[in-house]
Amino acid sequence: MAELNELILEQLLWIIGGMALLTVILLIVSIVQGAKLRKFKRKYEAMMAGSGVEDLESLLINLKIQMDSIEDEHKLQTNQLEVVMQKLTRIQGKVGVKRYNAYGERGSDLSFSMAMINDSQDGMILTGIYNRDGSYVYAKPLKGGESTYTLSPEEKEAITLAQQAE
């Protein structure tokens, strides 16, 4: 046991020196970490200064709530846009008009055929026949560009003009 005590006494200087060196290293690391923490705290306080929020957690919660409401509004607008686009394809927005003289040389080109169709070629055709005694207007339904009624060449031309319209 005496030999062990003697060995420790001989190495005591090295042990104390090593412990002192370790303490100095830990002190330096602690000071560096404290400086980094103060720098981080200054940046955090500068970031939060004008936000009117006391902590970052409540700020993030508020941003999450706002983002959820924006997503809900976006879904609603997307659904409304889809409904509008479906209705838009059914609107008879393509129009073709063909004016002609229905009675050859005994009149002028006051007669007409007007086709109104949508993207599916559904719609109607209006034909107005004019003569000196009066004017007559006829309507014929269209389904897929065809009608259950017989179409005149002028009516067919009006349908072709409507199909070419943008």
C-alpha positions as a printed NumPy array, in Angstrom:
array([[   0.   ,    0.   ,    0.   ],
       [   2.882,    2.295,    0.723],
       [   4.183,    1.681,   -2.729],
       [   0.838,    2.728,   -4.196],
       [   0.871,    5.938,   -2.155],
       [   4.395,    6.645,   -3.333],
       [   3.386,    6.059,   -6.96 ],
       [   0.425,    8.426,   -6.631],
       [   2.635,   11.07 ,   -4.99 ],
       [   5.155,   10.815,   -7.832],
       [   2.407,   11.2  ,  -10.458],
       [   0.339,   13.704,   -8.442],
       [   1.816,   16.652,  -10.293],
       [   0.8  ,   15.143,  -13.632],
       [  -2.669,   14.258,  -12.366],
       [  -3.257,   17.787,  -10.996],
       [  -1.843,   19.301,  -14.216],
       [  -4.123,   17.099,  -16.348],
       [  -7.161,   18.003,  -14.229],
       [  -6.266,   21.695,  -14.424],
       [  -5.836,   21.458,  -18.202],
       [  -9.186,   19.653,  -18.507],
       [ -10.825,   22.332,  -16.334],
       [  -9.37 ,   25.12 ,  -18.493],
       [ -10.574,   23.383,  -21.684],
       [ -14.079,   22.93 ,  -20.226],
       [ -14.098,   26.583,  -19.11 ],
       [ -13.16 ,   27.74 ,  -22.639],
       [ -15.866,   25.521,  -24.206],
       [ -18.4  ,   26.88 ,  -21.71 ],
       [ -17.464,   30.499,  -22.532],
       [ -17.689,   29.834,  -26.298],
       [ -21.093,   28.156,  -25.879],
       [ -22.322,   31.051,  -23.741],
       [ -21.236,   33.541,  -26.426],
       [ -23.039,   31.554,  -29.129],
       [ -26.149,   31.346,  -26.957],
       [ -26.132,   35.132,  -26.362],
       [ -25.73 ,   35.74 ,  -30.108],
       [ -28.628,   33.39 ,  -30.843],
       [ -30.768,   35.065,  -28.192],
       [ -30.088,   38.525,  -29.711],
       [ -31.106,   37.263,  -33.156],
       [ -34.252,   35.649,  -31.738],
       [ -35.232,   38.837,  -29.892],
       [ -34.598,   40.927,  -33.024],
       [ -36.773,   38.557,  -35.063],
       [ -39.612,   38.583,  -32.538],
       [ -39.427,   42.321,  -31.754],
       [ -41.922,   43.6  ,  -34.366],
       [ -44.183,   40.563,  -34.565],
       [ -46.328,   41.319,  -31.518],
       [ -45.895,   37.712,  -30.436],
       [ -44.35 ,   36.7  ,  -27.177],
       [ -42.915,   33.384,  -28.284],
       [ -42.121,   31.456,  -31.414],
       [ -44.532,   28.627,  -30.606],
       [ -47.625,   30.843,  -30.699],
       [ -46.354,   32.438,  -33.916],
       [ -46.006,   29.027,  -35.552],
       [ -49.46 ,   27.975,  -34.329],
       [ -50.999,   31.146,  -35.786],
       [ -49.217,   30.555,  -39.095],
       [ -50.482,   26.95 ,  -39.166],
       [ -54.071,   28.125,  -38.572],
       [ -53.746,   30.703,  -41.347],
       [ -52.287,   28.106,  -43.71 ],
       [ -55.174,   25.708,  -42.991],
       [ -57.739,   28.412,  -43.761],
       [ -55.898,   29.293,  -46.996],
       [ -55.923,   25.624,  -48.034],
       [ -59.662,   25.364,  -47.284],
       [ -60.344,   28.505,  -49.332],
       [ -58.196,   27.112,  -52.176],
       [ -60.189,   23.852,  -52.202],
       [ -63.453,   25.826,  -52.268],
       [ -62.252,   27.976,  -55.158],
       [ -61.014,   24.908,  -57.05 ],
       [ -64.425,   23.254,  -56.665],
       [ -66.195,   26.43 ,  -57.799],
       [ -63.888,   26.668,  -60.818],
       [ -64.671,   23.062,  -61.788],
       [ -68.418,   23.782,  -61.59 ],
       [ -68.   ,   26.908,  -63.726],
       [ -65.93 ,   25.017,  -66.305],
       [ -68.592,   22.267,  -66.506],
       [ -71.309,   24.874,  -67.041],
       [ -69.172,   26.734,  -69.565],
       [ -68.89 ,   23.683,  -71.828],
       [ -72.718,   23.45 ,  -71.973],
       [ -73.232,   27.09 ,  -72.954],
       [ -74.144,   27.628,  -76.586],
       [ -71.299,   30.031,  -77.186],
       [ -70.49 ,   29.177,  -80.79 ],
       [ -72.688,   30.994,  -83.286],
       [ -72.805,   30.733,  -87.05 ],
       [ -75.074,   32.889,  -89.24 ],
       [ -75.869,   32.344,  -92.889],
       [ -77.911,   35.022,  -94.713],
       [ -79.538,   34.117,  -98.007],
       [ -82.344,   34.87 , -100.416],
       [ -84.992,   32.198,  -99.803],
       [ -87.025,   32.924, -102.955],
       [ -84.378,   33.314, -105.618],
       [ -84.793,   36.461, -107.688],
       [ -87.974,   37.781, -106.021],
       [ -86.408,   39.239, -102.876],
       [ -83.265,   40.137, -101.063],
       [ -81.009,   38.286,  -98.626],
       [ -83.191,   38.971,  -95.567],
       [ -83.688,   35.291,  -94.753],
       [ -81.223,   33.716,  -92.358],
       [ -80.21 ,   30.585,  -90.52 ],
       [ -78.431,   30.964,  -87.186],
       [ -76.852,   27.986,  -85.364],
       [ -75.971,   28.245,  -81.667],
       [ -74.002,   25.27 ,  -80.345],
       [ -71.732,   24.316,  -77.464],
       [ -68.558,   22.223,  -77.392],
       [ -70.606,   18.993,  -77.596],
       [ -72.356,   20.248,  -80.761],
       [ -75.651,   20.518,  -78.831],
       [ -77.854,   23.569,  -79.211],
       [ -80.395,   24.923,  -81.675],
       [ -80.812,   26.468,  -85.081],
       [ -83.131,   29.372,  -85.834],
       [ -84.251,   29.952,  -89.4  ],
       [ -86.073,   33.091,  -90.483],
       [ -87.756,   33.074,  -93.88 ],
       [ -88.653,   36.517,  -95.227],
       [ -90.981,   37.332,  -98.08 ],
       [ -93.172,   40.292,  -99.008],
       [ -96.212,   38.891,  -97.213],
       [ -94.466,   38.252,  -93.894],
       [ -91.666,   36.655,  -92.009],
       [ -91.603,   33.186,  -90.442],
       [ -89.17 ,   31.919,  -87.809],
       [ -88.471,   28.238,  -87.166],
       [ -86.425,   26.647,  -84.389],
       [ -84.874,   23.197,  -84.564],
       [ -82.991,   21.429,  -81.747],
       [ -79.479,   20.108,  -82.354],
       [ -77.876,   17.131,  -80.666],
       [ -74.329,   16.269,  -81.704],
       [ -74.562,   18.608,  -84.688],
       [ -77.638,   16.805,  -86.071],
       [ -81.358,   17.465,  -85.744],
       [ -84.389,   15.205,  -85.702],
       [ -85.866,   17.592,  -88.303],
       [ -84.688,   17.879,  -91.88 ],
       [ -82.03 ,   20.562,  -92.275],
       [ -81.763,   22.815,  -95.303],
       [ -78.377,   23.412,  -96.961],
       [ -78.286,   26.923,  -95.432],
       [ -78.924,   25.493,  -91.956],
       [ -76.144,   22.947,  -92.461],
       [ -73.839,   25.756,  -93.555],
       [ -74.761,   27.773,  -90.448],
       [ -73.885,   24.739,  -88.287],
       [ -70.532,   24.417,  -90.082],
       [ -69.842,   28.133,  -89.487],
       [ -70.679,   27.716,  -85.788],
       [ -68.379,   24.703,  -85.492],
       [ -65.524,   26.746,  -86.941],
       [ -66.14 ,   29.66 ,  -84.528],
       [ -63.942,   29.994,  -81.473]])
